[in-house]
Amino acid sequence: MTSETTYREKGRAAFLAALMVLSVVAMTASFSGAAVASSDFDTKLDADSIDEDDVWAGQTVKVTNLESPADLVQGDEVVKNLRVESGSAKFDTTDLDPGRYSIEHGESDTPTGTFWVNEHQIDAEFENGVVNGGEVNLTYEDVSDVPRNGEDVTLHISAEYDNESVSADDLEDIFGDDTQVEDMDKVAVTVNDAGEGDSVTADFSNKEVGDYVFTVEVADTTAEDTAEITNSDTDATANFDSNTYEEQIGDVGEFTVEHEATDNLWVNVTDSEDYYKANIQVSGVDDTENVTFEFNSYAAGHDGETLVTAEDDEGNDITSDVTVTEYLDGDKVDSSNTWTDTRLLNGDYELEVGVTNGGPETDAAIMLFTERSTGDMTTWVAPSDIADADDLDAETVADSATERDYVATGDYLVTEVEASGIYGYAFDGGDWTGDEGLEFNFNDTATPRYGSADSFSLSDETSGSYDIVVNEDEDTFYVLVPVNTIEGPAGETLDAGETWNASFHVTDASAYVADGESEMANAEFDVEQRNIELAGSYNDDERLVVGNSAEEQLTAETNVAPGTEGTFRLRATADIYTAESEVDADGVMTTTFDLSSHEAGENIRTVKASVDGAEHSTEGAFIAGDKPKPADLQWSVDAPETAKPGDEVTGSISVENGGEETGNASYEFTFNGETVDSGEVELEGGASKDVASFASTLDEAGEYSWELLVDGETEKSGTLTVEEEKKDDTGDDGDGDDGTGDDGDSEDDTGDDDGDDTGDSDGTPGFGAAVAALALLAAAMLALRRQN
């Protein structure tokens, strides 16, 4: 006898995706759990051979080979007395608790073997929760702890719409015309012989829009489940987010479908000759989220290659919800009908989208696949830790790499290649595939006297870790090679003192390149030994001169990749100073130390600069006195803000060096955009100088702008407003005669005839009422007197 434990470990049945022969019923008869069958029982047990048999709650069981009297027993308790007629008895299991039972029969209460009453459980579900006046499949699964192991069952399906039972006619429309009417207590569809792998299609064409609840019941057990679906025929929409999409042939085209009130979509991709067609079906997606499709033009027409992937709004991969069927000249693409040496051609491809399988088209667009191309190659360098980045993408490369035609040992060489029409097949994850005419090679440019120069390719034979970063949106990819770590199949490496050539080829083995032709991008680069050197002044004893200021700067120059972290270390007699620094874009590393506690003339034991794999140090460095204060050129422009037509205006430019070292600068002086004066200034520390002065008369009213640029940057700027004279209430017509007999003399009521206006109305100190001072007028209006 099989043990209970062993019995319970029987495998769970797979899907019973129901639903074959249908019949609509609308008569009155007992339905609750009762099968519509030719016999009056659902399963049979032989009292002489019961051995851990299974029955399911709700079934009517017939037991044969019984002697009277007979009882149904669970444990030591009699559950039911059985009426034995002609050696047989029947009992209903609907109200029995799940568990192990036996039957005692005959005068000696001989027990039979045990059997199990199991609770039958099912899961019924529409494959899509929303349908738009089209077809959708209803699926059925046995989810019992003890499944029925593939046994065919009879199912009954009824439905409610708007809290009312769906009529027999509507059920017949939904589930098909070939129906039969059976005696039931409700309107229902009867599905006979529902077995593994079967399915039934529900058609909601011309049905009321709204929510439906379907009840699926197993005829011979108590198992039932409900499945809900919404028919949203009038509300469903699906549209492309653009009228035109463009990509290069051989690349992956992308387009997005915006949809509402549907979780079923279909998209067709068709060439202009109707020779190639791809039908894309999407099911089970969120009915409010957009779907972005990626269409691999390289894989089109090739059975077994991934043609379409899809993502939702959140970037989740929903490719598992996508089914693609391709056609070549009307014939389905499969293992017996597929392209071998042919790839999809460039041209216009029509996109169509609709909702529900077989539903009408709701929008259209164009996918334009243009010819592919090969552009330039550029070399960059990146720090040795770039490959450890959490997210090594194009943005990380752009932020970390510096364009150079040389690379230090230990750093990464980054080759940037501009190319299109390869992203459908050139890369597999982070690896170079080398498929169909694509090559990426490295060649030593030095030709040896014997043999051939070192060379190797990115391939499965290339050892050492290299990384590939793809930026398909910009038609660019990067190959990151660790210098001295990458190694070819014969041990070739990129060594210091060598010049190499990197090259990317698309040969005529590609379907996109004509026979006998080839496309290439390449670049040369030098490999240098990693180094760093302290920069600065050395005394006669070749000791680095270091000042004792509070912010003493140390500098080192290196050929390692910018962005690399380095360290400075200074050791005096009893003090040690350390600081971290980063190599900048010019290959310079700097830091500052507070050495103000040290006396001039004090020796330093060691100054050291190091950077990942390279260092430079000097012993016995010397602390000098305070370094001269750097030059600090301070510029002044003496210029008025206002004047009147006919006034003579003057102005000047001066500069003072507030530092101790000699300063140099170039200057340019403009007025209303015209250059008035320019030149070079050299000024010793503490000195000052008048650079230029001007005098002129402006006759026209208006606003004039001026600017002083020093070393190309704006140092000072301003405006001069020449104000138009206005007539006053005395009838002054502007010629100085106000009708009082005044002849225009400057003498006022006080008898002051020198024109001095102590009010100084222009608000600029150092000037009279007529003039404030100006240095910059239009070149044609200025008389320049240069002061040397």
C-alpha positions in Angstrom: 0.0 0.0 0.0 1.3 3.5 -0.9 2.0 5.6 2.2 0.2 8.9 2.7 3.5 10.9 2.5 4.5 9.2 -0.8 1.0 9.7 -2.2 1.0 13.4 -1.3 4.2 13.9 -3.3 2.5 13.2 -6.5 3.2 16.0 -9.1 0.7 18.8 -9.6 -1.1 18.7 -13.0 -0.1 21.3 -15.5 -2.6 23.7 -17.1 -6.1 22.4 -18.0 -6.7 25.2 -20.4 -10.2 24.3 -20.9 -12.8 24.4 -23.1 -13.7 22.4 -26.2 -17.2 21.4 -27.1 -19.7 24.0 -26.0 -23.4 23.9 -25.3 -25.7 26.7 -24.1 -28.3 25.6 -21.6 -31.3 27.5 -20.3 -33.6 25.0 -18.6 -34.5 24.1 -15.0 -32.7 21.2 -13.4 -30.4 20.5 -10.5 -26.9 21.9 -11.4 -25.0 22.4 -8.3 -22.0 20.1 -8.8 -24.0 17.6 -10.7 -22.5 16.3 -14.0 -24.6 16.1 -17.1 -23.7 12.5 -18.0 -25.3 9.3 -19.1 -24.7 7.6 -15.7 -25.9 8.6 -12.3 -22.4 8.5 -10.7 -19.1 10.3 -11.4 -16.5 7.7 -10.3 -16.4 4.1 -9.2 -14.5 2.2 -6.5 -14.1 -1.6 -6.3 -14.4 -2.7 -2.6 -12.0 -5.6 -3.3 -9.2 -3.3 -4.7 -9.5 0.1 -3.0 -5.9 1.3 -2.4 -5.4 5.0 -1.7 -7.7 6.0 -4.5 -8.7 9.6 -5.1 -12.2 11.1 -5.3 -13.0 14.8 -5.2 -15.6 16.6 -3.0 -18.8 16.9 -5.0 -18.6 13.6 -6.9 -21.1 10.8 -6.6 -19.2 7.6 -5.9 -20.4 4.1 -6.7 -18.8 1.2 -4.7 -19.1 -2.4 -6.1 -18.4 -5.8 -4.6 -20.0 -4.9 -1.2 -21.7 -7.1 1.3 -24.6 -5.8 3.4 -24.6 -4.0 5.7 -22.0 -1.3 4.8 -20.8 1.9 6.3 -18.7 4.8 5.2 -16.1 5.3 7.9 -13.5 8.0 8.7 -11.2 6.9 11.5 -13.4 5.2 14.1 -16.4 7.2 13.2 -19.2 6.0 11.0 -20.0 8.9 8.6 -22.8 7.4 6.6 -24.8 4.1 6.4 -24.8 2.8 2.9 -27.7 1.1 1.2 -26.4 -2.0 -0.6 -28.3 -3.1 -3.6 -27.1 -6.0 -5.8 -23.6 -5.7 -4.2 -23.3 -1.9 -4.9 -23.9 1.3 -3.0 -23.6 5.0 -3.9 -22.9 8.1 -1.8 -22.5 11.9 -2.4 -19.2 13.5 -1.3 -20.4 17.1 -1.5 -20.7 17.5 2.3 -17.7 15.4 3.2 -14.6 16.9 4.8 -11.4 16.3 2.9 -9.5 13.3 4.3 -8.9 9.6 4.4 -12.0 7.2 4.4 -12.7 3.5 4.3 -15.9 1.3 4.0 -16.8 -1.5 6.5 -19.2 -4.1 5.1 -20.5 -7.6 5.8 -21.6 -9.1 9.1 -18.0 -9.1 10.3 -17.5 -5.4 9.4 -14.7 -6.2 7.1 -12.9 -2.9 6.2 -11.9 -2.1 2.7 -8.7 -0.3 1.8 -8.6 3.5 2.3 -9.4 6.2 -0.2 -9.1 10.0 -0.2 -11.7 12.7 -0.5 -9.9 15.7 -1.9 -11.0 19.3 -2.3 -10.9 20.3 -6.0 -9.7 23.9 -6.7 -9.4 25.6 -10.0 -8.2 29.0 -11.4 -10.1 30.5 -14.3 -8.7 33.6 -16.0 -8.9 35.6 -19.3 -5.5 36.0 -20.9 -6.2 39.7 -21.1 -8.3 41.7 -18.6 -9.6 44.1 -21.3 -11.0 43.2 -24.7 -12.0 45.7 -27.4 -14.9 44.1 -29.2 -12.7 41.2 -30.4 -11.5 37.8 -29.3 -9.8 36.6 -26.1 -9.0 33.2 -24.7 -10.3 31.9 -21.4 -7.9 29.6 -19.6 -8.5 27.1 -16.8 -6.0 25.6 -14.4 -6.2 22.9 -11.7 -4.6 24.3 -8.6 -5.7 21.6 -6.1 -3.2 20.3 -3.6 -3.9 17.0 -5.2 -4.6 17.7 -8.9 -6.6 15.4 -11.1 -3.5 14.4 -13.1 -4.7 15.3 -16.6 -8.1 13.8 -16.3 -10.6 15.4 -18.6 -13.4 17.2 -16.9 -16.7 18.9 -17.9 -17.0 22.6 -17.2 -20.0 24.9 -17.0 -19.6 28.6 -17.7 -22.1 31.2 -16.9 -21.9 35.0 -16.9 -23.3 38.2 -15.5 -23.3 41.7 -17.1 -24.4 44.7 -15.1 -25.6 42.3 -12.3 -27.9 40.5 -14.7 -27.4 37.0 -16.1 -26.1 36.9 -19.7 -28.7 35.3 -22.0 -28.4 32.1 -23.8 -28.3 33.9 -27.2 -25.4 36.2 -26.0 -23.5 33.2 -24.6 -24.0 31.5 -27.9 -22.6 34.6 -29.7 -19.6 34.8 -27.4 -18.7 31.1 -27.4 -19.8 30.0 -30.9 -22.7 28.7 -33.0 -22.1 24.9 -32.5 -23.9 24.7 -29.2 -26.3 22.3 -27.5 -29.0 22.9 -24.9 -28.8 20.8 -21.7 -31.1 20.8 -18.6 -29.5 23.2 -16.1 -30.7 25.5 -13.4 -29.0 28.5 -15.0 -28.0 29.8 -18.4 -24.5 28.2 -18.9 -22.1 26.9 -21.5 -21.2 23.3 -21.1 -17.6 22.3 -22.1 -17.1 18.6 -22.3 -13.7 16.8 -22.2 -11.8 19.9 -21.1 -8.2 18.6 -21.0 -4.6 19.7 -21.0 -3.7 22.1 -23.7 -7.3 22.9 -24.7 -8.5 26.5 -25.0 -11.7 28.3 -25.8 -12.1 31.6 -27.5 -14.6 34.2 -26.3 -15.7 36.7 -29.0 -17.1 40.1 -27.7 -17.8 41.5 -31.2 -21.0 43.6 -31.1 -21.4 43.0 -27.3 -22.3 45.7 -24.8 -19.4 47.7 -23.5 -18.8 47.2 -19.8 -17.7 44.7 -17.2 -18.5 41.0 -17.4 -18.1 38.3 -14.6 -17.9 34.7 -15.8 -18.3 31.8 -13.4 -16.5 28.5 -14.3 -17.6 25.4 -12.5 -16.5 21.8 -12.6 -19.5 19.6 -13.3 -18.7 16.7 -11.0 -17.0 18.6 -8.1 -17.6 21.6 -5.9 -14.7 23.5 -7.6 -15.5 26.9 -9.2 -13.8 30.2 -9.9 -14.7 33.6 -11.5 -13.0 35.4 -14.3 -13.6 39.2 -15.0 -13.2 41.0 -18.2 -14.0 44.5 -19.5 -15.3 45.0 -23.1 -14.1 48.6 -23.9 -14.7 48.6 -27.6 -15.4 52.4 -27.8 -12.7 53.6 -25.4 -9.6 51.6 -26.6 -6.9 53.6 -28.4 -3.4 52.8 -29.6 -1.3 55.4 -31.4 2.4 55.8 -32.3 4.2 58.7 -30.4 5.6 60.0 -33.7 4.7 59.9 -37.4 8.2 59.0 -38.5 11.1 57.0 -37.0 14.6 56.8 -38.5 17.5 54.4 -38.0 20.3 52.9 -40.0 19.9 49.5 -41.5 21.6 46.9 -39.4 20.7 48.8 -36.2 17.8 48.5 -33.8 14.9 50.7 -34.7 12.8 52.0 -31.7 9.2 53.2 -31.6 6.6 53.7 -28.9 2.9 52.9 -28.8 0.7 55.0 -26.5 -2.5 53.1 -25.6 -5.5 53.3 -23.2 -8.2 50.9 -22.2 -6.6 47.8 -23.7 -3.9 45.3 -22.7 -3.9 43.8 -26.2 -1.9 45.4 -29.0 -0.8 44.4 -32.5 1.8 46.0 -34.7 2.7 45.3 -38.3 6.0 46.2 -39.9 5.8 46.0 -43.7 8.3 46.9 -46.5 7.2 49.0 -49.5 7.0 45.9 -51.7 4.9 43.9 -49.3 7.6 41.2 -49.5 8.6 41.3 -45.9 6.1 41.6 -43.0 6.4 41.2 -39.2 3.3 40.8 -37.1 3.9 41.7 -33.4 1.2 40.7 -30.9 1.3 42.0 -27.3 -0.9 40.6 -24.5 -1.3 41.0 -20.8 0.4 44.5 -20.5 -0.9 47.2 -18.2 -3.8 48.9 -20.1 -2.6 52.4 -19.1 1.2 52.1 -19.8 3.0 52.8 -23.1 5.0 50.1 -24.8 8.4 50.9 -26.4 9.5 48.4 -29.0 13.0 47.7 -30.3 13.1 46.2 -33.8 16.4 44.6 -34.8 16.7 45.1 -38.5 19.7 42.8 -38.7 17.6 39.8 -37.3 14.6 40.4 -39.6 13.8 37.3 -41.7 16.2 35.0 -39.8 14.5 32.3 -37.8 15.8 31.8 -34.3 17.2 35.4 -33.9 15.6 37.8 -31.5 13.7 40.3 -33.6 11.7 42.4 -31.1 12.1 43.3 -27.5 9.7 45.5 -25.5 9.7 47.7 -22.3 6.9 49.5 -20.4 7.0 53.0 -19.0 9.0 52.0 -16.0 11.7 50.3 -18.1 10.5 46.8 -17.2 11.2 44.1 -19.8 7.9 42.8 -21.1 9.3 40.8 -24.0 7.8 37.7 -22.6 4.3 39.2 -23.5 5.3 39.6 -27.1 4.8 37.1 -29.9 6.3 37.8 -33.4 5.4 36.1 -36.7 7.3 37.0 -39.8 6.5 36.5 -43.5 8.6 36.5 -46.7 6.5 36.9 -49.8 3.4 35.7 -47.8 5.1 32.6 -46.4 5.7 32.2 -42.7 9.3 32.4 -41.6 10.4 29.2 -39.8 13.3 26.8 -39.8 12.4 25.6 -43.3 11.8 29.1 -44.7 14.3 31.7 -43.6 16.9 34.0 -45.1 20.5 32.8 -45.0 22.8 35.2 -46.8 20.2 38.0 -47.2 19.5 40.8 -44.8 16.7 43.4 -44.7 17.3 46.2 -47.1 17.3 49.9 -46.3 14.1 51.8 -47.2 10.7 52.9 -45.9 8.7 50.4 -43.7 5.1 51.0 -42.9 4.0 50.7 -39.2 0.4 49.9 -38.3 -1.0 49.5 -34.8 -4.4 48.2 -33.6 -6.0 46.8 -30.4 -7.1 43.2 -29.9 -6.1 40.4 -32.1 -7.6 40.9 -35.5 -9.0 44.3 -34.6 -8.9 47.2 -37.0 -5.9 49.5 -37.6 -6.0 52.6 -35.3 -2.8 54.4 -36.3 0.1 54.3 -38.8 3.6 55.6 -39.1 6.8 55.2 -41.1 10.1 53.5 -40.0 12.9 54.7 -42.3 16.0 52.5 -42.4 18.8 54.5 -44.1 22.2 53.3 -45.3 24.8 52.6 -42.7 28.1 54.4 -42.4 31.6 54.3 -40.9 33.0 57.5 -39.4 36.2 58.4 -37.5 38.1 56.8 -34.7 39.5 58.9 -31.8 41.8 57.8 -29.0 41.3 58.7 -25.3 42.8 57.7 -22.0 41.1 56.9 -18.7 42.2 56.0 -15.2 42.9 52.4 -14.4 39.8 52.2 -12.2 37.3 53.1 -14.8 36.2 49.5 -15.4 35.2 49.3 -11.7 32.5 51.9 -12.1 29.1 50.8 -10.9 27.4 51.9 -14.1 29.9 51.8 -17.0 28.0 53.7 -19.7 28.7 56.4 -22.3 28.2 59.1 -19.8 30.8 57.6 -17.4 33.3 57.3 -20.3 32.8 60.9 -21.3 33.2 62.1 -17.7 36.3 60.0 -17.1 38.3 59.9 -20.4 40.6 62.6 -21.9 41.3 62.8 -25.6 45.0 62.0 -26.2 47.2 60.3 -28.8 49.4 58.6 -26.1 48.6 56.4 -23.1 50.7 55.5 -20.1 51.2 51.9 -19.0 48.7 50.9 -16.4 46.0 53.2 -17.8 43.1 52.4 -20.1 43.2 53.2 -23.8 39.8 54.2 -25.0 39.0 54.1 -28.7 35.9 56.0 -29.8 34.4 54.8 -33.1 31.7 56.6 -35.0 29.7 54.0 -36.9 26.1 53.0 -37.6 24.4 49.9 -38.9 26.2 47.5 -36.6 24.3 47.6 -33.4 22.0 44.8 -34.3 24.8 42.3 -34.3 28.2 43.6 -33.4 27.9 43.2 -29.6 26.7 40.4 -27.4 26.3 41.8 -23.9 29.7 43.3 -23.3 31.6 41.3 -25.8 32.7 41.9 -29.4 31.1 39.3 -31.7 33.2 39.8 -34.8 30.2 38.6 -36.9 29.7 39.1 -40.6 32.6 41.2 -41.8 33.3 43.1 -38.6 36.9 43.4 -37.4 38.6 45.3 -34.6 42.4 45.0 -34.8 45.5 46.4 -33.0 48.8 46.5 -34.9 52.3 47.5 -33.8 53.6 50.0 -36.4 57.2 49.0 -36.1 58.3 46.6 -38.7 60.9 44.1 -37.4 63.8 42.9 -39.6 62.5 39.4 -39.3 59.0 38.1 -39.1 55.9 40.3 -38.8 54.8 43.1 -36.4 52.8 42.2 -33.4 49.1 42.4 -33.8 45.9 41.0 -32.3 42.2 41.3 -32.6 39.3 41.6 -30.2 38.0 38.0 -30.2 37.5 35.0 -28.1 41.3 34.5 -28.2 42.1 37.8 -26.7 42.9 37.5 -23.0 42.8 40.2 -20.4 39.7 42.2 -19.6 38.5 44.6 -22.2 35.2 46.5 -22.0 32.8 47.8 -24.7 30.4 50.6 -24.1 27.7 51.3 -26.7 26.0 54.6 -27.3 23.6 53.7 -30.1 21.7 56.9 -29.9 24.9 58.8 -31.0 26.1 56.0 -33.4 29.2 55.6 -31.3 30.9 52.8 -29.4 34.0 52.7 -27.1 36.5 49.9 -26.7 38.4 50.1 -23.4 41.7 48.3 -23.3 43.9 48.0 -20.2 47.5 48.8 -21.4 50.0 46.0 -20.4 47.1 43.7 -19.3 45.4 43.0 -22.7 47.2 40.2 -24.4 46.8 38.7 -27.9 46.7 34.9 -28.7 50.6 34.8 -29.1 51.3 36.9 -26.0 51.3 40.3 -27.8 51.0 43.3 -25.4 50.9 47.1 -25.6 54.3 48.0 -24.2 56.0 51.3 -23.4 58.0 52.8 -26.2 55.8 51.4 -29.0 53.4 53.0 -31.4 50.3 51.1 -32.3 47.4 51.4 -34.7 43.9 50.6 -33.7 41.4 49.9 -36.6 37.8 49.1 -37.1 36.9 47.4 -40.4 33.6 46.5 -42.1 34.6 44.2 -44.9 32.7 42.9 -47.9 31.7 39.9 -45.8 29.0 42.2 -44.5 25.7 42.2 -46.2 25.8 46.0 -46.1 29.1 46.4 -48.0 29.5 45.8 -51.7 31.9 43.0 -52.9 35.5 44.1 -53.2 34.9 47.1 -50.9 35.8 47.8 -47.3 35.2 50.5 -44.8 37.7 51.4 -42.1 38.3 53.8 -39.2 41.7 53.9 -37.5 44.0 55.9 -35.2 47.6 55.7 -34.0 48.7 56.1 -30.4 52.0 55.9 -28.4 52.5 53.8 -25.3 54.6 55.5 -22.7 56.2 54.3 -19.4 54.1 55.6 -16.5 55.9 58.6 -14.8 55.5 61.6 -12.6 58.0 64.4 -11.8 58.0 67.2 -9.2 57.9 70.6 -10.8 59.5 73.8 -9.5 62.8 75.6 -9.0 65.9 73.8 -7.9 69.0 75.4 -6.3 72.6 74.9 -7.2 72.6 71.7 -5.1 69.7 70.4 -7.2 67.4 70.7 -4.2 63.8 71.6 -4.8 63.1 75.1 -3.5 60.1 75.1 -1.3 58.7 78.3 0.4 57.6 78.6 4.0 54.2 80.3 3.4 50.9 79.3 5.0 49.7 78.1 1.6 52.8 76.7 -0.1 51.9 75.0 -3.4 53.6 71.8 -4.6 53.2 70.7 -8.2 53.9 67.5 -10.1 53.6 66.7 -13.8 52.6 63.3 -15.1 51.6 61.3 -18.1 49.0 59.2 -16.4 45.3 59.6 -17.2 43.6 62.7 -15.8 41.3 61.8 -13.0 43.8 59.5 -11.4 44.3 59.9 -7.7 47.8 60.7 -6.4 49.6 61.7 -3.2 52.1 64.3 -2.0 54.3 63.6 1.0 56.7 66.1 2.6 58.9 65.2 5.5 60.7 67.9 7.4 63.0 67.2 10.4 60.2 66.5 12.8 57.0 66.9 10.7 55.3 64.9 8.0 52.8 66.4 5.7 50.6 64.3 3.3 47.8 65.2 0.9 45.8 63.5 -1.8 45.4 65.1 -5.2 43.9 64.4 -8.6 45.6 64.7 -12.0 44.0 67.4 -14.0 43.3 67.6 -17.8 46.8 69.1 -18.4 48.6 66.3 -16.6 49.3 68.4 -13.5 48.8 67.5 -9.9 48.9 70.1 -7.1 48.4 70.6 -3.4 49.2 73.1 -0.7 50.8 72.7 2.7 51.0 75.2 5.6 54.8 75.5 6.1 54.7 78.8 8.0 56.1 77.3 11.1 59.4 76.5 9.4 62.4 78.9 9.2 63.9 80.0 6.0 67.0 77.9 5.2 65.6 74.8 7.0 66.3 71.5 5.2 63.6 69.1 4.2 64.4 65.5 4.2 62.0 64.3 1.4 59.4 65.7 -0.9 57.6 62.9 -2.8 54.8 62.8 -5.4 53.3 59.5 -6.4 50.4 58.3 -8.5 49.3 54.7 -8.9 52.4 52.9 -10.1 54.8 55.9 -10.4 56.5 58.2 -8.0 59.2 60.9 -7.9 61.0 62.1 -4.8 63.8 64.5 -3.9 65.9 64.4 -0.8 67.2 67.3 1.2 64.8 69.9 -0.3 65.4 73.4 0.9 62.9 75.9 2.5 63.5 79.3 1.1 62.1 82.6 2.5 58.7 83.8 1.6 58.2 83.8 -2.1 57.5 87.2 -3.8 53.9 88.1 -3.9 52.5 87.4 -7.3 51.8 90.2 -9.7 48.3 91.8 -9.2 47.4 94.3 -12.0 44.6 96.6 -10.9 43.0 98.7 -13.7 41.2 102.0 -13.5 39.1 103.9 -16.1 38.3 107.6 -15.4 35.2 108.1 -17.5 32.1 110.3 -17.3 28.5 109.1 -17.2 26.8 112.1 -18.8 27.5 115.1 -21.1 25.7 117.5 -23.4 26.2 118.0 -27.1 29.2 120.2 -27.8 30.9 119.5 -24.4 34.5 118.5 -24.5 35.0 115.3 -22.6 38.3 113.7 -21.4 39.2 110.4 -19.8 42.1 108.1 -19.0 43.2 104.5 -18.4 45.7 103.6 -15.7 47.1 100.4 -14.1 48.8 99.6 -10.8 50.7 96.4 -9.8 49.7 95.5 -6.3 52.1 92.5 -6.2 55.8 92.1 -6.0 56.5 90.2 -9.2 56.5 91.8 -12.6 53.2 91.6 -14.3 52.3 91.4 -18.0 48.9 91.9 -19.7 47.3 92.9 -23.0 44.5 95.3 -23.2 41.9 96.5 -25.7 39.7 99.6 -25.4 36.3 99.8 -27.3 33.6 102.4 -27.7 30.3 101.4 -29.2 31.9 98.1 -30.4 34.8 99.8 -32.2 38.4 99.3 -31.0 39.8 102.7 -29.9 43.2 101.5 -28.5 45.0 98.3 -27.7 48.5 97.3 -26.6 50.7 95.4 -24.1 51.7 96.4 -20.5 54.6 95.2 -18.5 54.8 96.6 -14.9 57.1 95.9 -12.1 55.9 95.1 -8.6 54.5 98.2 -6.8 54.6 100.4 -9.9 51.8 102.2 -11.6 51.3 103.7 -15.0 48.9 105.9 -17.1 48.2 103.8 -20.1 46.2 106.2 -22.3 44.2 109.5 -22.2 41.5 110.9 -24.5 39.8 114.2 -25.3 37.0 114.8 -27.8 33.6 116.5 -28.4 30.4 114.7 -29.0 27.8 116.6 -31.0 25.0 114.0 -31.1 22.7 113.1 -28.3 22.5 109.4 -27.4 23.8 106.6 -25.2 27.4 105.3 -25.9 28.9 102.2 -24.4 32.5 101.5 -23.6 34.5 98.4 -22.5 38.1 97.7 -21.3 39.2 94.1 -22.0 42.3 92.7 -20.3 43.8 89.5 -21.7 40.5 89.0 -23.6 38.2 89.3 -20.5 36.1 92.2 -19.6 37.8 94.3 -16.8 35.7 97.5 -16.8 32.6 98.7 -18.7 30.2 101.6 -18.7 28.0 104.0 -20.6 28.1 107.7 -21.5 24.8 109.5 -22.0 24.8 112.6 -24.1 21.6 114.4 -23.2 19.6 116.5 -25.6 19.1 120.1 -24.4 15.5 121.0 -23.7 13.5 124.2 -24.1 12.3 125.8 -20.9 9.1 127.8 -20.1 10.9 131.1 -20.9 10.9 130.3 -24.5 14.6 129.4 -24.7 15.1 128.0 -28.1 18.4 126.4 -27.3 20.7 129.3 -28.6 21.3 130.8 -25.1 18.9 133.8 -25.7 16.1 133.6 -23.2 14.5 137.0 -24.0 16.0 138.7 -21.0 18.8 140.2 -22.9 21.3 137.7 -21.5 23.8 137.2 -24.2 24.7 133.6 -23.1 27.6 134.7 -20.9 28.3 132.2 -18.2 28.1 134.9 -15.5 25.2 134.1 -13.1 23.4 136.2 -10.6 26.3 136.0 -8.1 28.6 137.6 -10.5 30.7 134.5 -10.8 31.9 134.4 -14.4 34.2 131.5 -14.3 31.5 128.9 -15.0 32.3 127.0 -11.8 29.3 125.0 -10.6 30.0 123.8 -7.1 26.9 121.6 -7.3 28.8 119.3 -9.7 25.5 117.9 -11.1 26.9 114.8 -12.8 27.8 113.3 -9.5 31.4 112.3 -10.5 34.1 113.7 -8.3 37.0 115.6 -9.8 35.1 117.2 -12.8 33.2 120.4 -13.3 29.6 120.9 -14.4 30.4 120.6 -18.1 32.5 117.5 -17.9 32.8 114.4 -15.8 35.6 112.7 -17.9 35.5 110.0 -20.6 38.0 107.7 -22.0 36.1 106.0 -24.8 34.4 107.5 -27.7 34.0 106.2 -31.3 37.3 105.9 -33.0 36.4 108.6 -35.6 35.5 111.0 -32.7 38.5 110.5 -30.5 41.9 112.2 -30.5 44.2 109.7 -28.8 47.3 110.7 -27.0 49.2 107.6 -26.0 51.3 107.9 -22.8 54.4 105.6 -22.6 
